[in-house]
Amino acid sequence: MVVEICKICYTMPEKVYTVKDAAKLLGYSTNTLYSYLKKGEIKSIRVGKGKFRIPQSEMDRLLGTEKPVTPFVPVQDIRIPAPSEAPSTLLETEPTPIEVKAGNEPIYKTMVVREAVLPTPRPGKSLADLSSDKPFYTIRLWLEERVGLPKLFDWFVALSSIVLGMTMFLYTKQLDSLVIGQFTDWFTPIRLTLILGGFGLVLADMIQEEFPLYRNLNHIFRYILVFTYSAISVILFKSSDYDGFLIYGLFALVIFLENILGFISSTAYMLYIQGLMLGIALIFRFLPFDSGLSTLSKGVYSIIDGQSWILDLLVVSIILSTLIGYFFDKKVLKITLGISGVLLTLLSFYYANNSYWSAAFFILVTGMIGVLLPFWEQFKVKSETDRTLMFKMFGTIVMAFSLVVVILGIVQQILLNNAVMNLTEKADYGRLSIDYTSNNVLQTLAGLSQNDLFFTALSQKTTNNLDSFLKAVFSNSPDLQSVVIVNKTGDVLSVYPLSTDISKSNFARSKFFTETVFNKNNYFSRSVDVFTPTMSKAILAAVPVFDNSNNAIGAALASLNLATLGVKMQQITVEGIGQYLTIVDDNGRWLVNPDPNKVGQIVDETDATSLLFARQKGQQFGYDANGKYAIFISEKTKVANWSVVVSQPISTIMDISKSGFIVILFMLMASVATIFFSFVFSSKKEYAQI
């Protein structure tokens, strides 16, 4: 095919098109068309600041419908590529020297020829018109030519929300705050709203040019996320998580201000950084590092070793640098925000080391955006020749974060399963130990009652001989607190160790006496008994003593030493990681507890143990007596029907700080590599040579 070039003169005004109308006719997005206009690849008429009109002749040239007008000067043959070879952008040739002489005078010395090939989405066809093509092909064309490119701050908000929502499916310290009491019902809606709101914001930015009806849809998603982050911050504040309140509350405020005032991305990010720095300084000032209310304060203290002036200098330096950059030199602003991004990345490592995954991932995204911000203009330029660059890059980052979240989730589930097995084994071992002790005490007392010498001493009421027998029983049974012999009227005949309080008591009306002497059965306390006025929290074991006619003539009685039993039980667990073994009687009262003052008291309803003592065995998540979110495993004893409960805080079960640091470092490296390779190897549009 031969293309002929000539001088064209118009004697009548041409029809002109707005950028929007021209984009629709050509099959481009308005963003793409504006980029061509700015580079001069499309001829236009400027009608105002930032407004263009495209003449009919230029539209004819782009659509390939222009008609040659004589006279013309043939120049050269131009090969038009086949549709399969045709690139999907405007083509610019290299300068080609052309000499066409009329007589002895050259008419043209050199000419640059511009040619246009039809854009990939065929001219005049909307997305609906393309629906007859293959779905994936249609989506690819739409991404390449039709969608709008979200601004950097929207990428920041969307990525942060999606990553935070996914992270909240993991165990994190934030989970402790969200599932406590009245906030339990908020947990699922919050994380789903974050994920859907993040994807919705990006989608709304993409379709606002293609579908004018949804032009303001992105504002709606921003307000939804503002409300969600505000709700999270309020919950965390009420739960005394002031780090979370600062991080998410400030983020909600910045999104709100950006939405109503229309800040550019760097300004909105600057406000967030300034707010974070001030917040960190305030938290450090008002929350002591040993208060347990701020992981951030503890970390800052460990870094600066209590030298608060270092933190003050850093805060003032960053805030002043951002202000100087904002008002005088944008390069200074971008460099400062990039440095702030690096500092936030280091902060995310600290949170990861403390298994505060929600804050770690959120702050990491914030830091990555800060590191990316100084190079954002280069990415925008790159995206003009590769429309899908940003979507590939951020999509890959989301997938990288998702992969890490899944890996952490699998690791946490493995750790939890192992912990459940370990606690179950310890609860079962504790149950067996209690049953062994109970049976051993009853068998020892039964053996004593059947001893002929003991029977003779009891019949003759020989106190010295009875004391000798009791001393031998006590010496061989370290779990006992005292051993007592009572006659059939309930009076004490002998007690060891000697106790005036016990020796002067009469137990005729006691529950154990009725069970052994009158009912002729062995007795073991199912709940705490009142033994004497000074021993109101006792566990008793008793067996009847019979004469030759099988009549009960008294009882052998022993009380268990609960303090010794508690020490024995606690040896089963590892106190250093927060494991505790407790015992609850049949009526829901503490028998063994790390706090001795609680023995004999009813288990508080706020303690998850209260949900287990009525079950034969069970597993329960909840809060322990120290206010820590923990897992509880219970087993019932056979002799006394007590509940042996072993618990361990989830925070120590999920403590994968060392591996967590490696994982988040790997994720950061993968994300940086994604950005780098997306930028370097992004597809370039080829220009045909004429």
C-alpha positions as CSV (number, residue, x, y, z in Angstrom):
1,M,0.0,0.0,0.0
2,V,1.3,3.5,-0.8
3,V,0.7,6.4,1.5
4,E,0.7,9.8,-0.2
5,I,1.4,13.0,1.7
6,C,0.3,16.4,0.6
7,K,-0.4,19.9,1.8
8,I,-4.1,20.1,2.8
9,C,-5.9,23.4,3.0
10,Y,-9.4,23.8,4.6
11,T,-11.7,26.5,3.4
12,M,-14.5,25.7,5.8
13,P,-14.4,25.3,9.6
14,E,-13.7,21.8,10.7
15,K,-15.8,19.8,13.1
16,V,-14.1,19.3,16.4
17,Y,-14.4,16.7,19.2
18,T,-14.0,16.9,22.9
19,V,-11.4,14.6,24.4
20,K,-14.2,12.4,25.9
21,D,-16.0,12.0,22.6
22,A,-12.8,11.4,20.7
23,A,-11.7,8.8,23.3
24,K,-15.0,6.9,22.9
25,L,-14.8,7.0,19.2
26,L,-11.2,5.9,19.1
27,G,-11.6,3.2,21.8
28,Y,-9.1,4.8,24.2
29,S,-9.5,6.0,27.8
30,T,-9.4,9.7,28.4
31,N,-6.2,9.3,30.4
32,T,-4.5,7.6,27.5
33,L,-5.7,10.3,25.0
34,Y,-4.5,13.1,27.3
35,S,-1.0,11.5,27.5
36,Y,-0.8,11.5,23.6
37,L,-2.0,15.1,23.5
38,K,0.6,16.2,26.0
39,K,3.4,14.4,24.0
40,G,2.1,16.0,20.7
41,E,1.3,12.8,19.1
42,I,-2.2,13.9,18.4
43,K,-2.9,17.4,16.9
44,S,-5.3,19.4,18.9
45,I,-6.7,22.9,19.5
46,R,-6.4,24.3,23.0
47,V,-9.6,26.1,24.1
48,G,-8.7,26.8,27.7
49,K,-6.5,25.7,30.6
50,G,-6.2,22.0,30.3
51,K,-9.0,21.7,27.7
52,F,-8.5,20.4,24.2
53,R,-10.5,20.0,21.0
54,I,-9.5,17.5,18.3
55,P,-10.3,18.5,14.7
56,Q,-12.0,16.2,12.2
57,S,-8.9,15.9,10.0
58,E,-6.9,14.5,12.9
59,M,-9.7,12.0,13.7
60,D,-9.8,10.9,10.1
61,R,-6.0,10.4,10.2
62,L,-6.2,8.3,13.4
63,L,-9.1,6.3,12.1
64,G,-7.5,5.8,8.8
65,T,-10.4,7.4,6.9
66,E,-8.6,10.5,5.5
67,K,-8.9,10.9,1.7
68,P,-5.9,12.0,-0.5
69,V,-6.3,15.4,-2.2
70,T,-4.5,16.3,-5.4
71,P,-2.1,17.6,-6.2
72,F,0.2,15.3,-4.2
73,V,3.8,14.3,-4.1
74,P,4.5,10.6,-3.8
75,V,7.1,9.9,-1.1
76,Q,7.7,6.3,-0.6
77,D,6.1,2.9,0.0
78,I,5.0,2.2,3.5
79,R,4.2,-1.3,4.7
80,I,1.1,-1.5,6.9
81,P,1.4,-4.3,9.4
82,A,-1.1,-7.0,9.5
83,P,-3.7,-6.8,12.4
84,S,-1.8,-9.5,14.3
85,E,1.4,-7.5,14.0
86,A,-0.1,-4.1,14.7
87,P,0.9,-2.5,18.0
88,S,-1.8,-0.9,20.0
89,T,-0.5,2.7,20.2
90,L,0.4,5.6,18.0
91,L,3.6,5.2,15.9
92,E,6.3,7.7,15.3
93,T,8.9,7.1,12.6
94,E,12.5,8.0,12.7
95,P,13.4,11.1,10.7
96,T,13.8,10.0,7.0
97,P,15.6,12.4,4.7
98,I,13.5,13.1,1.6
99,E,14.5,15.3,-1.3
100,V,11.9,16.1,-3.9
101,K,13.1,18.7,-6.4
102,A,11.1,21.1,-8.6
103,G,13.6,22.4,-11.1
104,N,16.8,23.1,-9.1
105,E,15.1,24.1,-5.8
106,P,14.3,21.5,-3.0
107,I,10.7,21.6,-1.9
108,Y,11.3,19.6,1.3
109,K,14.6,18.8,2.9
110,T,13.6,16.5,5.7
111,M,10.2,15.2,6.8
112,V,9.0,13.4,9.9
113,V,6.1,11.2,9.1
114,R,3.6,10.2,11.8
115,E,1.3,7.4,11.4
116,A,-1.4,5.8,13.6
117,V,-2.5,2.3,13.8
118,L,-6.0,1.4,15.1
119,P,-6.0,1.0,18.9
120,T,-6.6,-2.5,20.3
121,P,-10.1,-1.9,21.4
122,R,-11.7,-1.3,18.0
123,P,-12.8,2.3,17.4
124,G,-16.4,3.1,18.3
125,K,-16.9,0.0,20.4
126,S,-17.7,0.3,24.1
127,L,-17.1,-2.4,26.6
128,A,-20.6,-3.7,26.1
129,D,-19.9,-4.0,22.4
130,L,-16.9,-6.1,23.1
131,S,-18.9,-8.7,25.1
132,S,-19.0,-11.0,22.1
133,D,-15.3,-11.5,22.4
134,K,-13.7,-14.0,24.8
135,P,-14.1,-12.8,28.4
136,F,-10.4,-12.8,29.3
137,Y,-9.6,-11.0,26.1
138,T,-12.2,-8.4,26.8
139,I,-11.0,-7.9,30.4
140,R,-7.4,-7.5,29.1
141,L,-8.4,-4.9,26.6
142,W,-10.4,-3.1,29.2
143,L,-7.5,-3.0,31.6
144,E,-5.1,-1.8,28.9
145,E,-7.2,1.0,27.5
146,R,-10.4,1.8,29.3
147,V,-9.8,1.8,33.1
148,G,-8.8,4.8,35.1
149,L,-5.6,4.6,37.2
150,P,-6.1,5.0,40.9
151,K,-4.1,7.7,42.6
152,L,-1.3,6.6,44.9
153,F,-3.2,7.4,48.1
154,D,-6.1,5.2,47.0
155,W,-3.6,2.4,46.4
156,F,-2.3,3.0,49.9
157,V,-5.8,2.9,51.5
158,A,-6.9,-0.1,49.5
159,L,-3.7,-2.1,50.0
160,S,-3.7,-1.3,53.8
161,S,-7.3,-2.3,54.2
162,I,-7.0,-5.5,52.2
163,V,-3.9,-6.6,54.0
164,L,-5.2,-5.6,57.5
165,G,-8.5,-7.5,56.8
166,M,-6.6,-10.6,55.8
167,T,-4.2,-10.3,58.8
168,M,-7.2,-10.2,61.2
169,F,-7.9,-13.8,60.2
170,L,-4.6,-14.6,62.0
171,Y,-4.1,-14.6,65.7
172,T,-2.7,-11.2,66.7
173,K,-2.7,-9.2,69.9
174,Q,-5.4,-7.1,68.3
175,L,-7.6,-10.2,68.4
176,D,-7.6,-10.1,72.2
177,S,-9.2,-6.7,72.0
178,L,-11.7,-7.4,69.4
179,V,-13.2,-10.6,70.8
180,I,-13.5,-9.4,74.4
181,G,-17.0,-9.2,75.7
182,Q,-19.3,-6.8,73.9
183,F,-16.9,-6.5,70.9
184,T,-17.1,-10.1,69.8
185,D,-19.9,-9.5,67.3
186,W,-17.8,-6.7,65.6
187,F,-14.9,-8.9,64.7
188,T,-16.2,-10.6,61.5
189,P,-17.9,-7.5,60.0
190,I,-14.8,-5.4,60.5
191,R,-12.4,-7.7,58.7
192,L,-14.9,-8.4,55.8
193,T,-15.6,-4.6,55.4
194,L,-11.8,-3.9,55.3
195,I,-11.2,-6.5,52.5
196,L,-14.3,-5.6,50.4
197,G,-13.9,-1.9,51.0
198,G,-10.3,-2.0,49.8
199,F,-11.1,-3.9,46.6
200,G,-14.2,-1.7,46.1
201,L,-12.2,1.5,46.3
202,V,-9.8,0.3,43.6
203,L,-12.6,-0.9,41.3
204,A,-14.5,2.3,41.8
205,D,-11.4,4.3,40.7
206,M,-11.1,2.0,37.6
207,I,-14.6,2.4,36.3
208,Q,-15.4,6.0,37.1
209,E,-14.4,7.1,33.6
210,E,-16.0,4.2,31.7
211,F,-19.2,4.5,33.6
212,P,-20.1,8.1,34.5
213,L,-23.0,6.9,36.7
214,Y,-20.4,5.6,39.2
215,R,-18.2,8.7,39.1
216,N,-18.5,9.3,42.9
217,L,-18.6,5.7,44.0
218,N,-15.0,5.8,45.2
219,H,-16.0,8.5,47.8
220,I,-18.6,6.1,49.2
221,F,-16.0,3.4,49.7
222,R,-13.6,5.9,51.4
223,Y,-16.3,6.9,53.9
224,I,-17.0,3.2,54.6
225,L,-13.4,2.7,55.4
226,V,-13.3,5.9,57.5
227,F,-16.1,4.5,59.6
228,T,-14.5,1.0,59.8
229,Y,-11.1,2.4,60.9
230,S,-12.8,4.7,63.4
231,A,-14.7,1.7,64.9
232,I,-11.4,-0.3,65.2
233,S,-9.7,2.6,66.9
234,V,-12.5,3.1,69.4
235,I,-12.6,-0.6,70.3
236,L,-8.8,-0.6,70.8
237,F,-8.9,2.5,72.9
238,K,-11.5,0.9,75.2
239,S,-9.4,-2.2,75.3
240,S,-6.3,-0.1,76.4
241,D,-4.5,-0.7,73.1
242,Y,-3.2,2.8,72.5
243,D,-0.8,1.8,69.7
244,G,-3.8,0.5,67.7
245,F,-5.9,3.6,68.6
246,L,-3.1,5.8,67.2
247,I,-2.4,3.9,64.1
248,Y,-5.9,3.3,62.9
249,G,-7.6,6.4,64.3
250,L,-5.1,8.7,62.6
251,F,-5.5,6.7,59.4
252,A,-9.3,7.2,59.5
253,L,-8.8,11.0,60.0
254,V,-6.4,11.3,57.1
255,I,-8.7,9.4,54.7
256,F,-11.6,11.7,55.8
257,L,-9.5,14.9,55.2
258,E,-8.2,13.7,51.9
259,N,-11.7,12.9,50.7
260,I,-13.3,16.2,51.5
261,L,-10.2,18.5,50.8
262,G,-8.8,16.6,47.8
263,F,-5.1,16.4,49.0
264,I,-2.6,15.0,46.6
265,S,-1.1,11.7,47.7
266,S,2.2,13.0,49.0
267,T,0.3,15.6,51.2
268,A,-2.0,13.0,52.6
269,Y,0.8,10.7,53.4
270,M,2.8,13.6,54.9
271,L,-0.1,14.3,57.3
272,Y,-0.2,10.6,58.4
273,I,3.6,10.6,59.0
274,Q,3.4,13.8,61.0
275,G,0.5,12.5,63.1
276,L,2.3,9.2,63.7
277,M,5.5,10.9,64.9
278,L,3.6,13.2,67.2
279,G,1.5,10.2,68.5
280,I,4.6,8.2,69.1
281,A,6.2,11.0,71.1
282,L,3.0,11.4,73.2
283,I,2.6,7.7,73.9
284,F,6.3,7.5,75.0
285,R,5.7,10.5,77.3
286,F,2.5,9.4,78.9
287,L,2.7,5.6,78.9
288,P,5.7,4.2,80.8
289,F,7.5,1.4,78.9
290,D,6.7,-1.1,81.7
291,S,3.0,-0.3,81.8
292,G,2.1,-3.0,79.3
293,L,-0.3,-0.7,77.6
294,S,2.0,0.2,74.6
295,T,4.3,-2.2,72.7
296,L,5.5,0.9,70.9
297,S,6.6,2.7,74.0
298,K,8.5,-0.3,75.2
299,G,10.3,-0.6,71.8
300,V,11.2,3.0,71.6
301,Y,12.6,2.9,75.2
302,S,14.8,-0.1,74.4
303,I,16.2,1.6,71.3
304,I,17.0,5.0,72.8
305,D,17.8,3.6,76.3
306,G,15.6,6.1,78.0
307,Q,17.2,9.1,76.3
308,S,14.0,11.0,75.4
309,W,15.8,13.8,73.7
310,I,16.8,11.5,70.8
311,L,13.1,10.8,70.1
312,D,12.3,14.5,70.4
313,L,15.0,15.4,68.0
314,L,13.8,12.8,65.5
315,V,10.2,13.9,65.7
316,V,11.1,17.6,65.3
317,S,13.5,16.9,62.4
318,I,11.0,14.8,60.4
319,I,8.1,17.3,60.9
320,L,10.3,20.3,60.0
321,S,11.7,18.5,56.9
322,T,8.2,17.6,55.7
323,L,7.0,21.2,56.2
324,I,10.0,22.7,54.4
325,G,9.6,20.2,51.6
326,Y,5.9,20.9,51.3
327,F,6.2,24.7,51.1
328,F,9.6,25.1,49.4
329,D,11.1,22.0,47.8
330,K,9.1,19.0,46.8
331,K,12.2,16.9,46.4
332,V,13.0,17.4,50.1
333,L,9.5,16.3,51.0
334,K,9.8,13.1,48.9
335,I,13.2,12.2,50.4
336,T,11.9,12.8,53.9
337,L,8.8,10.6,53.3
338,G,11.1,7.9,51.8
339,I,13.2,8.0,54.9
340,S,10.1,7.8,57.1
341,G,9.0,4.8,55.0
342,V,12.3,3.0,55.9
343,L,11.8,3.9,59.7
344,L,8.2,2.5,59.5
345,T,9.5,-0.7,57.9
346,L,11.8,-1.1,60.9
347,L,8.9,-0.5,63.2
348,S,6.9,-3.2,61.4
349,F,9.8,-5.6,62.2
350,Y,9.4,-4.8,65.9
351,Y,5.7,-5.4,65.8
352,A,6.3,-8.7,64.0
353,N,8.8,-9.7,66.7
354,N,6.0,-9.2,69.3
355,S,3.5,-11.2,67.3
356,Y,1.4,-8.0,66.8
357,W,0.7,-9.1,63.2
358,S,-2.1,-6.6,62.4
359,A,0.0,-3.6,63.2
360,A,3.1,-5.2,61.6
361,F,1.5,-5.8,58.2
362,F,-0.3,-2.4,58.2
363,I,2.8,-0.5,59.1
364,L,4.8,-2.4,56.6
365,V,2.4,-1.4,53.8
366,T,2.7,2.2,55.0
367,G,6.5,2.0,55.0
368,M,6.5,0.5,51.5
369,I,4.3,3.4,50.1
370,G,6.7,5.9,51.7
371,V,9.7,4.2,50.0
372,L,7.8,4.1,46.7
373,L,6.6,7.7,46.8
374,P,9.9,9.4,45.6
375,F,9.7,7.3,42.5
376,W,6.0,7.6,41.8
377,E,6.4,10.0,38.9
378,Q,8.6,7.6,37.1
379,F,6.0,4.9,37.6
380,K,3.3,7.2,36.2
381,V,5.4,7.9,33.1
382,K,6.0,4.2,32.7
383,S,2.3,3.4,33.0
384,E,1.6,5.6,29.9
385,T,3.3,2.9,27.8
386,D,2.2,0.0,30.0
387,R,-1.3,0.6,31.3
388,T,-1.3,-2.6,33.2
389,L,2.0,-1.9,35.1
390,M,0.4,-0.6,38.3
391,F,-2.3,-3.4,38.4
392,K,0.4,-6.0,37.9
393,M,2.6,-4.5,40.5
394,F,0.0,-4.0,43.3
395,G,-1.8,-7.2,42.4
396,T,1.5,-9.1,42.9
397,I,2.1,-7.3,46.2
398,V,-1.4,-8.3,47.4
399,M,-0.7,-11.9,46.4
400,A,2.7,-11.8,48.2
401,F,1.0,-10.5,51.4
402,S,-1.8,-13.1,51.0
403,L,0.8,-15.9,50.6
404,V,2.6,-14.8,53.8
405,V,-0.7,-14.5,55.7
406,V,-1.6,-18.0,54.6
407,I,1.9,-19.3,55.6
408,L,1.6,-17.7,59.0
409,G,-2.0,-19.0,59.4
410,I,-0.8,-22.5,58.6
411,V,2.1,-22.2,61.1
412,Q,-0.2,-20.8,63.8
413,Q,-2.7,-23.6,63.2
414,I,0.1,-26.2,63.6
415,L,1.3,-24.5,66.8
416,L,-2.2,-24.4,68.1
417,N,-2.8,-28.1,67.4
418,N,0.5,-29.0,69.0
419,A,-0.5,-26.9,72.1
420,V,-3.9,-28.5,72.3
421,M,-2.2,-32.0,72.3
422,N,0.3,-30.9,74.9
423,L,-2.3,-29.4,77.2
424,T,-4.6,-32.4,76.8
425,E,-1.8,-34.7,77.8
426,K,-1.0,-32.6,80.8
427,A,-4.7,-32.3,81.9
428,D,-4.9,-36.1,81.5
429,Y,-1.8,-36.6,83.5
430,G,-3.1,-34.3,86.2
431,R,-6.4,-36.2,86.3
432,L,-4.5,-39.5,86.7
433,S,-2.4,-38.0,89.5
434,I,-5.4,-36.8,91.4
435,D,-7.2,-40.2,91.0
436,Y,-4.0,-42.0,92.1
437,T,-3.7,-39.7,95.2
438,S,-7.4,-40.1,96.1
439,N,-7.3,-43.9,95.7
440,N,-4.0,-44.2,97.6
441,V,-5.3,-42.2,100.6
442,L,-8.5,-44.3,100.7
443,Q,-6.5,-47.5,100.4
444,T,-4.1,-46.4,103.1
445,L,-7.0,-45.6,105.5
446,A,-8.7,-48.9,104.6
447,G,-5.5,-50.8,105.3
448,L,-5.2,-49.1,108.6
449,S,-8.8,-49.9,109.6
450,Q,-8.3,-53.6,108.8
451,N,-5.2,-53.9,110.8
452,D,-5.8,-56.2,113.9
453,L,-3.4,-54.2,116.1
454,F,-5.1,-51.0,115.1
455,F,-8.5,-52.5,115.8
456,T,-7.3,-53.7,119.3
457,A,-5.9,-50.2,120.1
458,L,-9.2,-48.6,118.9
459,S,-11.3,-51.0,120.9
460,Q,-9.3,-50.4,124.0
461,K,-8.9,-46.7,123.3
462,T,-5.1,-46.9,123.7
463,T,-4.1,-43.4,122.7
464,N,-0.4,-44.0,122.5
465,N,-0.8,-47.0,120.2
466,L,-3.3,-45.0,118.0
467,D,-0.9,-42.1,117.8
468,S,1.9,-44.4,116.6
469,F,-0.3,-45.8,113.8
470,L,-1.4,-42.3,112.7
471,K,2.2,-41.1,112.7
472,A,3.3,-44.0,110.5
473,V,0.4,-43.2,108.0
474,F,1.2,-39.5,108.0
475,S,4.9,-40.1,107.4
476,N,4.3,-42.3,104.4
477,S,1.7,-40.0,102.8
478,P,3.2,-36.6,101.9
479,D,-0.2,-35.4,100.5
480,L,-1.9,-35.5,103.9
481,Q,-2.3,-32.5,106.2
482,S,-3.6,-34.5,109.2
483,V,-4.9,-38.0,110.2
484,V,-7.7,-38.4,112.7
485,I,-9.4,-41.4,114.5
486,V,-13.0,-40.8,115.7
487,N,-15.3,-43.2,117.6
488,K,-18.9,-44.0,116.9
489,T,-20.1,-40.9,118.7
490,G,-17.9,-38.5,116.7
491,D,-15.3,-37.8,119.4
492,V,-11.7,-37.6,118.4
493,L,-9.6,-40.4,119.9
494,S,-6.3,-39.5,118.2
495,V,-4.9,-36.9,115.8
496,Y,-1.6,-36.5,114.1
497,P,0.0,-34.0,113.9
498,L,-1.4,-32.8,117.3
499,S,-4.0,-30.1,116.9
500,T,-6.0,-28.8,119.8
501,D,-8.6,-27.4,117.4
502,I,-9.3,-30.9,116.0
503,S,-8.9,-32.9,119.2
504,K,-11.6,-31.0,120.9
505,S,-14.1,-31.3,118.1
506,N,-17.0,-33.6,117.7
507,F,-17.9,-34.7,114.1
508,A,-21.1,-36.5,114.7
509,R,-23.0,-34.1,112.5
510,S,-20.4,-33.9,109.8
511,K,-21.1,-35.2,106.3
512,F,-18.2,-37.6,106.3
513,F,-19.2,-39.1,109.6
514,T,-22.8,-39.8,108.4
515,E,-21.4,-41.4,105.2
516,T,-18.9,-43.7,107.0
517,V,-20.4,-44.6,110.4
518,F,-24.1,-44.6,109.6
519,N,-24.0,-45.5,105.9
520,K,-20.9,-47.7,106.2
521,N,-19.4,-46.3,102.9
522,N,-16.0,-44.8,102.1
523,Y,-16.1,-41.0,101.8
524,F,-14.1,-38.6,99.6
525,S,-14.9,-34.9,99.4
526,R,-16.4,-33.8,96.0
527,S,-16.2,-30.1,97.2
528,V,-14.5,-28.2,100.0
529,D,-15.6,-29.2,103.5
530,V,-15.7,-27.3,106.7
531,F,-13.5,-29.6,108.9
532,T,-13.1,-27.3,111.9
533,P,-13.7,-23.6,112.4
534,T,-10.1,-22.9,111.5
535,M,-10.1,-25.4,108.6
536,S,-13.1,-24.3,106.5
537,K,-11.5,-25.3,103.2
538,A,-10.6,-28.9,103.6
539,I,-10.7,-32.0,101.4
540,L,-11.5,-35.1,103.5
541,A,-11.1,-38.8,102.9
542,A,-12.6,-41.3,105.4
543,V,-13.3,-45.0,105.8
544,P,-15.4,-46.8,108.4
545,V,-13.9,-49.1,111.1
546,F,-15.9,-52.3,111.7
547,D,-16.0,-54.7,114.6
548,N,-16.3,-58.4,114.3
549,S,-20.1,-58.1,113.9
550,N,-19.6,-55.7,111.0
551,N,-20.8,-52.8,113.1
552,A,-19.1,-49.4,112.5
553,I,-17.3,-48.4,115.7
554,G,-15.6,-45.3,114.3
555,A,-13.8,-43.9,111.3
556,A,-10.3,-43.3,110.1
557,L,-10.1,-39.8,108.6
558,A,-7.5,-37.8,106.7
559,S,-7.4,-34.3,105.3
560,L,-5.4,-33.5,102.1
561,N,-2.9,-30.8,102.0
562,L,-4.1,-28.5,99.2
563,A,-1.0,-26.5,99.1
564,T,1.2,-29.6,98.6
565,L,-1.3,-30.8,96.0
566,G,-1.1,-27.4,94.2
567,V,2.7,-27.5,94.0
568,K,2.6,-31.1,92.7
569,M,0.1,-30.2,90.0
570,Q,2.0,-27.0,89.0
571,Q,5.1,-29.2,88.4
572,I,3.3,-30.7,85.4
573,T,3.1,-27.3,83.6
574,V,5.7,-24.8,82.4
575,E,5.1,-21.6,84.3
576,G,7.6,-19.7,82.1
577,I,5.2,-19.7,79.1
578,G,2.1,-19.0,81.2
579,Q,0.8,-22.6,81.6
580,Y,-1.2,-23.2,84.8
581,L,-3.0,-26.2,86.1
582,T,-6.0,-25.5,88.3
583,I,-8.5,-27.8,90.0
584,V,-12.2,-27.0,90.5
585,D,-14.5,-29.1,92.7
586,D,-17.9,-30.4,91.8
587,N,-19.6,-27.2,92.9
588,G,-17.5,-24.9,90.9
589,R,-15.1,-23.8,93.7
590,W,-11.4,-23.5,93.4
591,L,-9.4,-26.3,95.0
592,V,-6.0,-25.5,93.4
593,N,-5.2,-22.1,92.1
594,P,-2.0,-20.0,91.6
595,D,-3.6,-17.5,94.0
596,P,-4.1,-19.3,97.4
597,N,-6.6,-16.8,98.5
598,K,-9.0,-18.0,95.8
599,V,-9.2,-21.6,97.2
600,G,-12.8,-22.3,98.3
601,Q,-14.2,-19.4,96.2
602,I,-16.6,-19.8,93.3
603,V,-15.0,-19.5,89.9
604,D,-15.7,-16.1,88.4
605,E,-17.9,-16.1,85.3
606,T,-15.4,-13.9,83.5
607,D,-12.9,-16.8,83.7
608,A,-13.3,-19.4,80.9
609,T,-12.9,-22.1,83.5
610,S,-16.5,-21.5,84.6
611,L,-17.6,-23.0,81.3
612,L,-15.7,-26.2,81.8
613,F,-16.2,-27.5,85.3
614,A,-19.6,-29.0,84.5
615,R,-18.3,-30.9,81.5
616,Q,-16.7,-34.3,81.5
617,K,-14.0,-33.0,79.3
618,G,-13.7,-29.9,77.1
619,Q,-11.8,-27.3,75.2
620,Q,-12.5,-23.5,75.5
621,F,-11.0,-20.2,74.4
622,G,-11.4,-17.3,76.7
623,Y,-9.8,-15.0,79.3
624,D,-8.0,-16.4,82.3
625,A,-7.8,-14.8,85.7
626,N,-4.9,-12.6,84.6
627,G,-7.0,-11.2,81.7
628,K,-5.0,-13.0,79.0
629,Y,-6.7,-14.6,76.0
630,A,-6.0,-18.3,76.5
631,I,-7.0,-21.9,75.6
632,F,-8.3,-24.1,78.4
633,I,-8.4,-28.0,78.4
634,S,-10.3,-29.8,81.1
635,E,-10.5,-33.5,82.3
636,K,-12.8,-34.9,85.0
637,T,-11.4,-37.1,87.8
638,K,-13.2,-40.4,88.5
639,V,-13.0,-40.5,92.3
640,A,-14.1,-37.0,93.3
641,N,-15.5,-35.7,90.0
642,W,-13.2,-32.7,90.1
643,S,-12.2,-30.8,86.9
644,V,-8.5,-30.6,86.2
645,V,-8.0,-27.5,83.9
646,V,-4.8,-26.7,82.1
647,S,-4.5,-23.3,80.4
648,Q,-1.9,-21.4,78.4
649,P,-2.1,-17.9,76.8
650,I,-2.5,-17.9,73.1
651,S,0.2,-15.2,72.9
652,T,2.8,-17.7,74.1
653,I,1.5,-20.5,71.9
654,M,1.7,-18.3,68.8
655,D,5.1,-16.9,69.8
656,I,7.0,-17.3,66.5
657,S,8.9,-14.0,66.8
658,K,12.2,-15.3,65.4
659,S,10.6,-17.1,62.4
660,G,8.1,-14.2,62.1
661,F,10.9,-11.8,61.7
662,I,12.3,-13.9,58.9
663,V,8.9,-14.3,57.2
664,I,8.2,-10.5,57.2
665,L,11.7,-9.8,56.0
666,F,11.2,-12.2,53.2
667,M,7.9,-10.6,52.3
668,L,9.4,-7.2,52.2
669,M,12.2,-8.4,49.9
670,A,9.7,-10.1,47.7
671,S,7.6,-6.9,47.5
672,V,10.6,-4.8,46.7
673,A,11.6,-7.2,44.0
674,T,8.1,-7.2,42.6
675,I,8.2,-3.4,42.3
676,F,11.7,-3.4,40.8
677,F,11.0,-6.0,38.2
678,S,7.6,-4.6,37.3
679,F,9.3,-1.3,36.6
680,V,12.3,-2.6,34.7
681,F,10.6,-5.3,32.7
682,S,7.3,-3.6,32.0
683,S,6.3,-4.1,28.4
684,K,7.4,-1.4,26.0
685,K,5.4,-0.3,22.9
686,E,7.4,-0.8,19.8
687,Y,7.5,1.9,17.1
688,A,7.4,0.9,13.4
689,Q,10.0,2.3,11.1
690,I,8.9,4.0,7.9
